[in-house]
Amino acid sequence: MELEPRISQILFILLEANRPIGIDEIATQLSISRRTLYRELKNISPILNHWQLELETVSGKGVCLKGSEEERRTLLEQIQHSDAFDPKNRKARQTVLSALLLQQTEPKKSFYFASVLQVSESTVNNDLQDLVPWFREYGLEILKRPGYGIYPEGKETDFRRTCLRWAHENQEFDFAERIRQHHKSEVFHLLDSKMFYQIMDILLEFQQNFKFSITEGFFIILLMYLTIACHRMSGGHYLKSADVHWQTEEALRQDPPLVGLLEQLEHTFGLHITREEADAIQIYLKGAKPRYLDKEIDFLQDDNDLASLIREMLDCFEPNVRFYLEHDSDFFPALAAHLKPALVRFQHNIQVDNPLLQEVKDNYPELYQKAVYAGEIIKKRLGYNVPENEIGLLAVHFGGALFRYHHTCKMRRQVSVGVVCSSGIGISRLLTAQLQNAFDEKIKLSIYGESFQDIGATHVDFIITTFSLDVCGKRVLQVHPILTDSDIEHIHQYISFYALQPDQPNEQRDTPPQILTDSINQMLTIGRDAKLLLSRFAIHHVSSDTQFNALVRFFGMQFGQTPIDQEQIYQDILKRERICTQIVPEYNLAFLHARTAGTKEPGFLIAYPDGNTFTDPYLQGCTVAIGMVMPQTEKQNEVLEAISDMLFSQDDFLNAILNREQSKIHSLLQELMKEYLKNHIPNIF
């Protein structure tokens, strides 16, 4: 079986080793990248079957060949006696030849290439024939004209793209180290090494002058492109027209870092940089990945499209994790900072290296698939293809954020939740009961009525309400009066997020202990309100065809002492209804309540239709209407709040009301009120 040169070299190293050998060690010996080595290893398994050998990965140590000694010896002998084992093998020679063709700025004869490669002209011609498909893949044709020479022909953009692709494919894993030490590299078959190091000095000074700090990998990409571009321009090969100078373009002159770089390149190499060349260099500058996240730069400022894109990319995560990532103070800005230049790279097909790609795919397949999903979103939204190496970089970003999430996923503290209703009773108490049942000890609930305007100064993590509410400095979640599955999920996300955050210090000072007279007055107020409410509680029957407004008017007449008071109560209940409906069809009841100046005493009434239900469509088939009012002058209405709690937390009480068990309603109301007073009054002292 005939073996490819590089496959032969890899197998030779594996066969000679008497132990598992690391990927980095093999790549070093062959002067190839880890990515290239992984690609070659994929092709080895079918070949090994011929010799009944197997490639085995030993965790933490590397790879080795598994099989009989006889088969190993047979394969080793074949490799040692094959032409492919020659260091000057055909594939390596053709790689150098392709680089020489791309580096030239004018045609050269086959004799020149034969002399450099130390082979015959016939061998060069055969190699050129083999290289034709590779050049065509990038839009170039190898032309041979007698008496003139050999050269690749095509658009200048294709020349640049092919040069970068060659450098990317043949870049050794220690290339950066060689550059730092000014050691010769195989990549310099393609690049003008003198120009390369001159431009490197320019870029280092450029970074210092303009605080332009980018990762080492992107520094090398920018360095390679500028070397290729300047080399091509010095030979008279420009992108499009060579007539229009970059300084004629106002937008380019408004970019100080770009101007500084262009002027230095022109001065050093005596170049006339055109507008198109400057545009291309600017694209590479914008596509460079920053070395670190500058906290002072807001990459999302006035860029709602980028924020929207990131949020859609996060849809591949579970809701709890997605919520955490979206609000992670490190992840969201960091991903925005990564994507800003990455989108430039995607748009202009700028390739990057990612030595961790294979490790990410092998060790974190689920994470990689989430990054693939993110790439599909970018393709759908913007039409850009996201290369595999870039997918791997996205996976690394996701992985870092998930590590922080899982590292802190245990609930650290109880979450403080504010529930806001305009009156502080009714729907807010219904929500409280549902929240307590759903989340129990994970949350600490506080109820707010009309004083919700001051909630910004209170110690709650976030607010839940049934109506639109804007509170400065607080996150507000609007839900349905009867929580839906979606509401529960959203609330759970909020609770999960805030439970991970440090507890906010309560800056409010502790109030001084109440003096005895204050406690006595509070007890007397509660006792008075309980007595009034129990003595005036009544159950009424009204016509089934009573319209909503008429029903509100009826409650106003029952609670108000004068026509003016009755009108005030009527208007206040309607005002409360406009904020958020008080019709609760899931419970078959209308809970019409308000804090109002139309009464000086708390009130609690029940009204039943004389038929099975109210016929007004607005009342949505309700079988009972409950009316409740509280004086506007009192800061607290603890008795009414207690009844609201009992209504939605005590099933017996609510069922008795819905089933029209009038005697049981009276009995339970008195029993529940007695229990409330017994438990609450001792807490006053």
DOVO-227330 format. One record per residue (C-alpha): residue number from 0; residue in three letters; x, z, y. Coordinates in steps of 0.1 Angstrom, whole numbers, plus 5000, padded with zeros to 4 digits. Each point is the difference from the previous one (the first is absolute). Layout:
N
R   resi   resn      u      w      v
R    NUM    ALA      X      Z      Y
...
This chain:
685
R   resi   resn      u      w      v
R      0    MET   5000   5000   5000
R      1    GLU   5014   4990   5034
R      2    LEU   5001   5028   5025
R      3    GLU   4998   5000   5038
R      4    PRO   5033   5011   5016
R      5    ARG   4986   5032   5016
R      6    ILE   4981   5009   4969
R      7    SER   5033   4997   4980
R      8    GLN   5018   5023   5025
R      9    ILE   4972   5026   4998
R     10    LEU   5000   5000   4962
R     11    PHE   5038   5002   4999
R     12    ILE   4999   5032   5021
R     13    LEU   4973   5015   4978
R     14    LEU   5018   4991   4968
R     15    GLU   5033   5013   5012
R     16    ALA   4985   5033   5010
R     17    ASN   4998   5028   4973
R     18    ARG   4974   5019   5021
R     19    PRO   4969   4994   5022
R     20    ILE   5012   4985   5032
R     21    GLY   4984   5004   5034
R     22    ILE   4983   4971   5019
R     23    ASP   5023   5006   5030
R     24    GLU   5031   4999   4979
R     25    ILE   4990   4966   4985
R     26    ALA   4990   4986   5034
R     27    THR   5034   5011   5014
R     28    GLN   5020   4983   4973
R     29    LEU   4981   4968   5006
R     30    SER   4998   5002   5038
R     31    ILE   4962   4995   5000
R     32    SER   4971   5020   5013
R     33    ARG   4979   5024   4980
R     34    ARG   4971   4977   5006
R     35    THR   5018   4970   4986
R     36    LEU   5011   5020   4970
R     37    TYR   4965   5012   4992
R     38    ARG   4988   4964   5002
R     39    GLU   5027   4989   4975
R     40    LEU   4993   5029   4976
R     41    LYS   4964   4988   4997
R     42    ASN   5012   4968   4985
R     43    ILE   5023   5017   4974
R     44    SER   4975   5014   4975
R     45    PRO   4989   4967   4986
R     46    ILE   5036   4989   4996
R     47    LEU   5010   5032   4982
R     48    ASN   4973   4994   4974
R     49    HIS   5021   4971   4987
R     50    TRP   5027   5026   4990
R     51    GLN   4976   5027   4990
R     52    LEU   5012   5022   5029
R     53    GLU   4979   5019   5025
R     54    LEU   5005   5011   5036
R     55    GLU   4993   5038   5003
R     56    THR   4996   5021   5031
R     57    VAL   5013   5035   4998
R     58    SER   4984   5023   5026
R     59    GLY   5025   5012   5026
R     60    LYS   5029   4981   4985
R     61    GLY   4994   4963   5001
R     62    VAL   4996   4972   4974
R     63    CYS   5016   4991   4967
R     64    LEU   4998   4975   4971
R     65    LYS   4984   5013   4968
R     66    GLY   5008   4983   4967
R     67    SER   5024   4996   4971
R     68    GLU   5038   4999   5006
R     69    GLU   5001   4966   4982
R     70    GLU   4975   4984   5023
R     71    ARG   5017   5015   5031
R     72    ARG   5034   4986   4989
R     73    THR   4985   4965   4993
R     74    LEU   4985   4998   5034
R     75    LEU   5032   5013   5017
R     76    GLU   5021   4973   4983
R     77    GLN   4976   4972   5011
R     78    ILE   5001   5012   5036
R     79    GLN   5038   5002   5001
R     80    HIS   5004   4964   4987
R     81    SER   4974   4985   5022
R     82    ASP   5006   4981   5033
R     83    ALA   4974   5023   5017
R     84    PHE   5024   5029   4997
R     85    ASP   5025   4983   5023
R     86    PRO   4999   5018   5034
R     87    LYS   5000   4966   5016
R     88    ASN   4968   4991   4982
R     89    ARG   4977   4972   5011
R     90    LYS   4973   5022   5014
R     91    ALA   5024   5021   5022
R     92    ARG   5017   4967   5011
R     93    GLN   4967   4985   5010
R     94    THR   4991   5031   5020
R     95    VAL   5032   4996   5020
R     96    LEU   4994   4963   5004
R     97    SER   4965   5006   5014
R     98    ALA   5014   5024   5025
R     99    LEU   5027   4976   5011
R    100    LEU   4973   4973   5006
R    101    LEU   4979   5023   5021
R    102    GLN   5029   5012   5020
R    103    GLN   5012   4966   5011
R    104    THR   4989   4986   5033
R    105    GLU   5011   4964   4992
R    106    PRO   5002   4979   4968
R    107    LYS   5030   5005   4977
R    108    LYS   5012   4978   4972
R    109    SER   5000   5011   4963
R    110    PHE   5038   5003   5000
R    111    TYR   4997   5029   5025
R    112    PHE   4976   5020   4977
R    113    ALA   5022   4991   4969
R    114    SER   5031   5014   5017
R    115    VAL   4982   5033   5011
R    116    LEU   4985   5005   4965
R    117    GLN   5031   4987   4981
R    118    VAL   4980   4976   4979
R    119    SER   4997   4963   4997
R    120    GLU   4978   4979   5023
R    121    SER   4980   4990   4969
R    122    THR   4992   5037   4994
R    123    VAL   4990   5004   5036
R    124    ASN   4976   4970   4997
R    125    ASN   4985   5014   4969
R    126    ASP   4996   5034   5017
R    127    LEU   4983   4983   5030
R    128    GLN   4975   4984   4977
R    129    ASP   4991   5034   4985
R    130    LEU   4996   5015   5035
R    131    VAL   4975   4974   5012
R    132    PRO   4968   5019   4988
R    133    TRP   5012   5033   5016
R    134    PHE   5005   4983   5034
R    135    ARG   4967   4982   4998
R    136    GLU   4982   5033   4994
R    137    TYR   5010   5009   5036
R    138    GLY   4993   4966   5015
R    139    LEU   5035   4985   5000
R    140    GLU   5014   4969   4983
R    141    ILE   5037   4995   4990
R    142    LEU   5011   4966   5014
R    143    LYS   5031   4981   4988
R    144    ARG   5011   4971   5021
R    145    PRO   5032   4980   4991
R    146    GLY   5026   5003   5026
R    147    TYR   4981   5026   5019
R    148    GLY   4996   5030   4978
R    149    ILE   4977   5025   4984
R    150    TYR   4976   5022   5019
R    151    PRO   4965   5017   4997
R    152    GLU   4974   4984   5023
R    153    GLY   4968   5016   5012
R    154    LYS   4985   5019   5029
R    155    GLU   5022   5025   5017
R    156    THR   4975   5028   4993
R    157    ASP   5003   4991   4963
R    158    PHE   5038   5003   5002
R    159    ARG   4998   5034   5015
R    160    ARG   4974   5012   4975
R    161    THR   5020   4987   4971
R    162    CYS   5032   5016   5012
R    163    LEU   4983   5034   5003
R    164    ARG   4984   4995   4966
R    165    TRP   5034   4993   4985
R    166    ALA   5016   5031   5016
R    167    HIS   4970   5021   4989
R    168    GLU   5003   4988   4963
R    169    ASN   5038   5004   4999
R    170    GLN   5005   5032   5020
R    171    GLU   5019   5025   4980
R    172    PHE   4987   5036   4998
R    173    ASP   5032   5012   5018
R    174    PHE   4999   4973   5026
R    175    ALA   4993   5026   5028
R    176    GLU   5031   5020   4990
R    177    ARG   5021   4969   4999
R    178    ILE   4989   4991   5036
R    179    ARG   5009   5035   5012
R    180    GLN   5034   4997   4985
R    181    HIS   5005   4964   5011
R    182    HIS   5005   4989   4963
R    183    LYS   4994   4964   4990
R    184    SER   4967   4994   4982
R    185    GLU   4985   4971   4980
R    186    VAL   4974   4996   5027
R    187    PHE   5028   4987   5023
R    188    HIS   4999   4968   4979
R    189    LEU   4970   4994   5022
R    190    LEU   5008   5017   5033
R    191    ASP   5028   4995   5025
R    192    SER   5017   5033   4995
R    193    LYS   5018   5001   5034
R    194    MET   4967   4993   5018
R    195    PHE   4983   5025   4978
R    196    TYR   5022   5029   5011
R    197    GLN   4999   4990   5036
R    198    ILE   4962   5001   4999
R    199    MET   5001   5033   4982
R    200    ASP   5020   5015   5029
R    201    ILE   4975   4985   5024
R    202    LEU   4970   5016   4981
R    203    LEU   5017   5034   4998
R    204    GLU   5005   5000   5038
R    205    PHE   4965   4986   5004
R    206    GLN   4985   5029   4980
R    207    GLN   5018   5025   5021
R    208    ASN   4991   4985   5034
R    209    PHE   4963   4995   4992
R    210    LYS   4995   5029   4976
R    211    PHE   4990   4974   4974
R    212    SER   5004   5019   4967
R    213    ILE   4990   4981   4969
R    214    THR   5006   5006   4963
R    215    GLU   5032   4988   4984
R    216    GLY   4981   4974   4979
R    217    PHE   4983   4985   5030
R    218    PHE   5033   5001   5020
R    219    ILE   5015   4978   4973
R    220    ILE   4971   4976   5001
R    221    LEU   5002   4997   5038
R    222    LEU   5038   4996   4997
R    223    MET   4997   4973   4974
R    224    TYR   4974   4981   5020
R    225    LEU   5020   5001   5032
R    226    THR   5031   4989   4982
R    227    ILE   4982   4970   4984
R    228    ALA   4982   4991   5033
R    229    CYS   5031   5002   5022
R    230    HIS   5021   4981   4974
R    231    ARG   4973   4972   4999
R    232    MET   4997   4999   5038
R    233    SER   5038   4998   5004
R    234    GLY   4999   4968   4978
R    235    GLY   4972   4985   5021
R    236    HIS   4971   5008   4977
R    237    TYR   4971   5015   5020
R    238    LEU   4964   5010   4993
R    239    LYS   4980   4971   5015
R    240    SER   5012   4989   5035
R    241    ALA   5034   5011   5013
R    242    ASP   4991   4993   5036
R    243    VAL   4978   5029   5012
R    244    HIS   5020   5032   5006
R    245    TRP   4984   5034   4991
R    246    GLN   5002   5012   5036
R    247    THR   4973   4976   5010
R    248    GLU   4975   5021   4980
R    249    GLU   4986   5029   5020
R    250    ALA   4989   5020   4970
R    251    LEU   5035   4999   4985
R    252    ARG   5015   5012   5033
R    253    GLN   4977   5030   4999
R    254    ASP   5016   5013   4968
R    255    PRO   5031   5019   5011
R    256    PRO   5015   5006   4965
R    257    LEU   4996   4963   4991
R    258    VAL   5015   4989   5033
R    259    GLY   5030   5023   4995
R    260    LEU   5006   4986   4965
R    261    LEU   4996   4963   5009
R    262    GLU   5023   5003   5030
R    263    GLN   5027   5016   4978
R    264    LEU   4997   4974   4973
R    265    GLU   5002   4972   5025
R    266    HIS   5031   5015   5017
R    267    THR   5019   5007   4967
R    268    PHE   4994   4967   4983
R    269    GLY   4995   4977   5030
R    270    LEU   4964   4991   4988
R    271    HIS   4971   4985   5018
R    272    ILE   4971   5019   4984
R    273    THR   4967   4982   5003
R    274    ARG   4965   5014   5004
R    275    GLU   4992   4994   4963
R    276    GLU   5032   5017   4989
R    277    ALA   4992   5030   5022
R    278    ASP   4965   5001   4986
R    279    ALA   5013   5002   4965
R    280    ILE   5026   5027   5008
R    281    GLN   4972   5020   5017
R    282    ILE   4979   4998   4968
R    283    TYR   5029   5015   4980
R    284    LEU   5004   5028   5025
R    285    LYS   4962   5007   4999
R    286    GLY   5001   4998   4962
R    287    ALA   5028   5026   4997
R    288    LYS   4990   5033   4984
R    289    PRO   5010   5031   5022
R    290    ARG   5024   5025   4984
R    291    TYR   4978   5029   5009
R    292    LEU   4965   5006   5015
R    293    ASP   5002   5006   5038
R    294    LYS   4974   5026   5007
R    295    GLU   4998   4989   5036
R    296    ILE   4989   4965   4990
R    297    ASP   4963   4995   4992
R    298    PHE   4999   4969   4977
R    299    LEU   4962   5001   5000
R    300    GLN   4996   5001   5038
R    301    ASP   4974   4974   5009
R    302    ASP   5002   4985   4965
R    303    ASN   4967   5007   4984
R    304    ASP   5005   4971   4976
R    305    LEU   5030   5017   4985
R    306    ALA   4983   5033   4997
R    307    SER   4970   4983   4983
R    308    LEU   5023   4982   4976
R    309    ILE   5017   5032   4989
R    310    ARG   4967   5017   4995
R    311    GLU   4988   4972   4978
R    312    MET   5032   5001   4980
R    313    LEU   4994   5036   4993
R    314    ASP   4967   4993   4983
R    315    CYS   5018   4997   4966
R    316    PHE   5005   5038   5001
R    317    GLU   4975   5026   4989
R    318    PRO   4979   5013   5029
R    319    ASN   5017   5033   5003
R    320    VAL   5035   4985   5000
R    321    ARG   4989   4972   5023
R    322    PHE   4988   5025   5026
R    323    TYR   5032   5020   4997
R    324    LEU   5022   4969   5005
R    325    GLU   4980   4987   5029
R    326    HIS   5005   5034   5018
R    327    ASP   5035   5007   4988
R    328    SER   5021   5003   5032
R    329    ASP   5030   4985   4982
R    330    PHE   4986   4973   4978
R    331    PHE   4976   4981   5023
R    332    PRO   5025   4995   5029
R    333    ALA   5028   4993   4976
R    334    LEU   4980   4973   4982
R    335    ALA   4990   4985   5034
R    336    ALA   5037   4999   5010
R    337    HIS   5008   4983   4967
R    338    LEU   4972   4975   5001
R    339    LYS   5006   4989   5036
R    340    PRO   5033   4982   4993
R    341    ALA   4989   4992   4964
R    342    LEU   4971   4979   5011
R    343    VAL   5025   4979   5021
R    344    ARG   5020   4996   4968
R    345    PHE   4970   4990   4980
R    346    GLN   4989   4975   5026
R    347    HIS   5034   4983   5002
R    348    ASN   5010   5004   4963
R    349    ILE   5030   5022   5007
R    350    GLN   5013   5013   4967
R    351    VAL   5013   5036   4995
R    352    ASP   5018   5017   4972
R    353    ASN   4986   5030   4981
R    354    PRO   5024   5014   4974
R    355    LEU   4973   5026   4990
R    356    LEU   4974   4974   4991
R    357    GLN   5005   5000   4962
R    358    GLU   5002   5038   4999
R    359    VAL   4967   5003   5019
R    360    LYS   4983   4975   4977
R    361    ASP   5013   5017   4969
R    362    ASN   4996   5037   5009
R    363    TYR   4970   4999   5024
R    364    PRO   4977   4971   4988
R    365    GLU   4968   5015   5014
R    366    LEU   5016   5005   5034
R    367    TYR   5014   4964   4999
R    368    GLN   4964   4987   4992
R    369    LYS   4987   5018   5031
R    370    ALA   5027   4983   5021
R    371    VAL   4989   4966   4984
R    372    TYR   4965   5008   5011
R    373    ALA   5013   5006   5035
R    374    GLY   5018   4967   4999
R    375    GLU   4968   4983   4990
R    376    ILE   4983   5015   5031
R    377    ILE   5027   4986   5022
R    378    LYS   4995   4966   4984
R    379    LYS   4963   5002   5005
R    380    ARG   5001   5012   5036
R    381    LEU   5029   4980   5013
R    382    GLY   5008   4973   4975
R    383    TYR   5036   5012   4994
R    384    ASN   5015   5001   4965
R    385    VAL   5017   5033   4994
R    386    PRO   5032   4995   4979
R    387    GLU   5006   5023   4970
R    388    ASN   5029   5018   5017
R    389    GLU   4978   5009   5029
R    390    ILE   4973   5012   4976
R    391    GLY   5026   5024   4986
R    392    LEU   5008   5013   5035
R    393    LEU   4963   5007   5006
R    394    ALA   4999   5018   4967
R    395    VAL   5029   5022   5011
R    396    HIS   4980   5009   5032
R    397    PHE   4970   5009   4979
R    398    GLY   5021   5020   4976
R    399    GLY   5015   5022   5027
R    400    ALA   4966   5008   5015
R    401    LEU   4985   5008   4966
R    402    PHE   5029   5023   4992
R    403    ARG   4992   5020   5031
R    404    TYR   4963   5000   4991
R    405    HIS   5006   5012   4964
R    406    HIS   5026   5025   5012
R    407    THR   4974   5017   5022
R    408    CYS   4967   4991   4982
R    409    LYS   4991   5036   4992
R    410    MET   4975   5015   5024
R    411    ARG   5019   5023   5023
R    412    ARG   4971   5015   5019
R    413    GLN   4963   5002   5007
R    414    VAL   4988   4973   5023
R    415    SER   4980   5009   5031
R    416    VAL   4970   4978   5005
R    417    GLY   4976   5000   5029
R    418    VAL   4964   4989   4995
R    419    VAL   4983   4989   5032
R    420    CYS   4962   4998   5006
R    421    SER   4986   4999   5035
R    422    SER   4981   5033   4993
R    423    GLY   5022   5016   4975
R    424    ILE   4971   5003   4975
R    425    GLY   4981   4976   4978
R    426    ILE   5020   4969   4989
R    427    SER   5033   5018   5006
R    428    ARG   4989   5027   4975
R    429    LEU   4990   4974   4975
R    430    LEU   5035   4985   5003
R    431    THR   5015   5034   4997
R    432    ALA   4982   5007   4967
R    433    GLN   5011   4966   4986
R    434    LEU   5036   5004   5011
R    435    GLN   5002   5035   4986
R    436    ASN   4987   4989   4966
R    437    ALA   5023   4969   4999
R    438    PHE   5033   5016   5012
R    439    ASP   4995   5038   4996
R    440    GLU   5032   5019   5008
R    441    LYS   5020   4969   5012
R    442    ILE   4983   5002   5034
R    443    LYS   4991   5025   5026
R    444    LEU   4969   4989   5019
R    445    SER   4990   5007   5036
R    446    ILE   4966   4990   5015
R    447    TYR   4997   4988   5036
R    448    GLY   4970   4993   5020
R    449    GLU   4997   4988   5036
R    450    SER   5033   5017   5007
R    451    PHE   5017   4971   4981
R    452    GLN   5014   4988   5034
R    453    ASP   5025   5028   4997
R    454    ILE   5010   4994   4965
R    455    GLY   5032   4983   5010
R    456    ALA   5014   5034   5007
R    457    THR   4989   5015   4967
R    458    HIS   5021   5004   4969
R    459    VAL   4986   4974   4976
R    460    ASP   5019   4972   4983
R    461    PHE   4972   4974   5002
R    462    ILE   4963   4998   5009
R    463    ILE   4971   4988   4979
R    464    THR   4968   4989   5018
R    465    THR   4970   4978   4994
R    466    PHE   5001   4983   5034
R    467    SER   5026   4982   5021
R    468    LEU   5023   5025   5016
R    469    ASP   5033   4996   5019
R    470    VAL   5021   5032   5002
R    471    CYS   5034   4997   5016
R    472    GLY   5028   5011   4977
R    473    LYS   4978   5003   4969
R    474    ARG   4993   4976   4972
R    475    VAL   4962   4995   4995
R    476    LEU   4984   4988   4968
R    477    GLN   4963   4988   5003
R    478    VAL   4980   5003   4969
R    479    HIS   4964   4998   4988
R    480    PRO   4978   5031   5000
R    481    ILE   4998   4998   4962
R    482    LEU   5036   4993   4990
R    483    THR   5005   4967   4982
R    484    ASP   5027   4995   4974
R    485    SER   5019   4981   5026
R    486    ASP   4997   5029   5024
R    487    ILE   5013   5025   4974
R    488    GLU   5029   4977   4993
R    489    HIS   5010   4997   5036
R    490    ILE   4997   5038   5006
R    491    HIS   5021   5006   4969
R    492    GLN   5027   4977   5014
R    493    TYR   5000   5019   5033
R    494    ILE   5002   5033   4982
R    495    SER   5028   4988   4978
R    496    PHE   5020   4988   5030
R    497    TYR   4996   5031   5022
R    498    ALA   5006   5024   4971
R    499    LEU   5035   4985   4998
R    500    GLN   5007   5006   5038
R    501    PRO   5014   5032   5014
R    502    ASP   4974   5024   5012
R    503    GLN   4995   4997   5037
R    504    PRO   5006   5033   5019
R    505    ASN   4969   5013   5016
R    506    GLU   5009   5004   5036
R    507    GLN   4968   5019   5008
R    508    ARG   5006   5037   5005
R    509    ASP   4982   5025   4979
R    510    THR   4970   5014   5019
R    511    PRO   5001   5037   5006
R    512    PRO   4980   5022   4976
R    513    GLN   4963   5002   5010
R    514    ILE   4990   5033   5015
R    515    LEU   4972   5019   4984
R    516    THR   4973   4990   5025
R    517    ASP   5008   4963   4995
R    518    SER   4995   5004   4962
R    519    ILE   4967   5019   5006
R    520    ASN   4987   4973   5023
R    521    GLN   5009   4973   4975
R    522    MET   4982   5019   4972
R    523    LEU   4969   5005   5023
R    524    THR   4999   4963   5008
R    525    ILE   5002   4990   4963
R    526    GLY   4973   5025   4991
R    527    ARG   4977   4988   5029
R    528    ASP   5005   4964   4991
R    529    ALA   4993   5006   4963
R    530    LYS   4968   5020   5009
R    531    LEU   4987   4973   5023
R    532    LEU   5008   4972   4976
R    533    LEU   4983   5017   4971
R    534    SER   4969   5010   5020
R    535    ARG   4995   4966   5015
R    536    PHE   5009   4979   4970
R    537    ALA   4970   4978   4991
R    538    ILE   4990   4971   4977
R    539    HIS   4979   4973   5015
R    540    HIS   4982   4969   4987
R    541    VAL   4997   4968   5020
R    542    SER   4985   4966   4994
R    543    SER   5021   4978   4977
R    544    ASP   4998   4971   5025
R    545    THR   5017   5022   5027
R    546    GLN   5026   4978   5017
R    547    PHE   5036   5013   5005
R    548    ASN   4996   5005   5038
R    549    ALA   4967   5018   4994
R    550    LEU   5016   5023   4974
R    551    VAL   5028   5009   5025
R    552    ARG   4973   5006   5027
R    553    PHE   4982   5023   4975
R    554    PHE   5031   5021   4995
R    555    GLY   5005   5002   5037
R    556    MET   4965   5014   5005
R    557    GLN   5006   5026   4973
R    558    PHE   5033   5012   5013
R    559    GLY   4994   4997   5038
R    560    GLN   4980   5026   5020
R    561    THR   4992   4977   5029
R    562    PRO   4995   4962   5004
R    563    ILE   5033   4998   5018
R    564    ASP   5017   5018   4971
R    565    GLN   4982   4978   4974
R    566    GLU   5012   4969   5018
R    567    GLN   5035   5013   5001
R    568    ILE   5001   5007   4963
R    569    TYR   4984   4966   4993
R    570    GLN   5027   4982   5020
R    571    ASP   5029   5021   4985
R    572    ILE   4989   4992   4964
R    573    LEU   4998   4963   5008
R    574    LYS   5034   5002   5017
R    575    ARG   5014   5016   4968
R    576    GLU   4984   4972   4979
R    577    ARG   5017   4973   5021
R    578    ILE   5034   5016   4993
R    579    CYS   4994   4999   4962
R    580    THR   4968   4997   4981
R    581    GLN   4986   5032   4986
R    582    ILE   4980   4982   4973
R    583    VAL   5014   5008   4966
R    584    PRO   4982   4977   4975
R    585    GLU   5022   5012   4971
R    586    TYR   4984   5034   5004
R    587    ASN   4966   4986   5010
R    588    LEU   5001   5020   5032
R    589    ALA   5003   4997   5038
R    590    PHE   5021   5028   5015
R    591    LEU   4991   4998   5037
R    592    HIS   5021   5025   5019
R    593    ALA   5017   5005   5034
R    594    ARG   5016   5025   5023
R    595    THR   4977   5000   5030
R    596    ALA   4992   5017   5033
R    597    GLY   4963   4998   4991
R    598    THR   5001   5032   4981
R    599    LYS   5015   5035   5003
R    600    GLU   4995   5009   4964
R    601    PRO   5010   4984   4967
R    602    GLY   4973   4982   4981
R    603    PHE   4995   4987   4964
R    604    LEU   4969   4981   4988
R    605    ILE   4989   4977   4971
R    606    ALA   4975   4972   5003
R    607    TYR   4985   4982   4970
R    608    PRO   4980   4967   5001
R    609    ASP   4965   5004   4986
R    610    GLY   5008   4973   4975
R    611    ASN   5031   4996   4978
R    612    THR   5023   4985   5027
R    613    PHE   5001   4991   5036
R    614    THR   4990   4963   5004
R    615    ASP   5021   4992   5031
R    616    PRO   5028   4976   4987
R    617    TYR   5025   5019   5023
R    618    LEU   4995   5031   4980
R    619    GLN   5010   4981   4968
R    620    GLY   4975   5017   4976
R    621    CYS   5008   5036   5009
R    622    THR   4978   5026   4984
R    623    VAL   5007   5028   5025
R    624    ALA   5013   5005   5036
R    625    ILE   5020   5030   5010
R    626    GLY   5002   5011   5036
R    627    MET   5027   5022   5014
R    628    VAL   5010   5009   5035
R    629    MET   5025   5024   5016
R    630    PRO   5004   5012   5035
R    631    GLN   5025   4981   5021
R    632    THR   5012   5032   5017
R    633    GLU   5012   5018   4969
R    634    LYS   5036   4991   4989
R    635    GLN   4992   5010   4964
R    636    ASN   4968   4996   4980
R    637    GLU   5012   5017   4968
R    638    VAL   4965   5004   4985
R    639    LEU   4991   4964   5003
R    640    GLU   5034   4990   4987
R    641    ALA   4994   5023   4970
R    642    ILE   4966   4983   4993
R    643    SER   5017   4965   5002
R    644    ASP   5025   5012   4975
R    645    MET   4973   5014   4977
R    646    LEU   4980   4968   5002
R    647    PHE   5027   4978   4986
R    648    SER   5020   5025   4979
R    649    GLN   4971   5019   4983
R    650    ASP   4982   4976   4976
R    651    ASP   4971   5024   4995
R    652    PHE   4992   5000   5038
R    653    LEU   5003   4962   5004
R    654    ASN   4980   4993   4968
R    655    ALA   4972   5025   5011
R    656    ILE   4997   4981   5033
R    657    LEU   5000   4965   4984
R    658    ASN   4974   5012   4974
R    659    ARG   4978   5016   5027
R    660    GLU   5001   5035   4983
R    661    GLN   4989   5018   5032
R    662    SER   4999   5035   4986
R    663    LYS   5035   4996   4984
R    664    ILE   5013   4986   5033
R    665    HIS   4990   5031   5019
R    666    SER   5014   5022   4973
R    667    LEU   5033   4983   4997
R    668    LEU   5004   4998   5037
R    669    GLN   4997   5037   5003
R    670    GLU   5022   5007   4970
R    671    LEU   5027   4977   5012
R    672    MET   4999   5014   5035
R    673    LYS   5003   5035   4987
R    674    GLU   5030   4990   4979
R    675    TYR   5016   4983   5030
R    676    LEU   4995   5031   5023
R    677    LYS   5014   5023   4973
R    678    ASN   5032   4980   4996
R    679    HIS   5005   4989   5036
R    680    ILE   4993   5031   5021
R    681    PRO   5028   5021   4984
R    682    ASN   5025   4972   5010
R    683    ILE   4991   5006   5037
R    684    PHE   5016   5034   5000
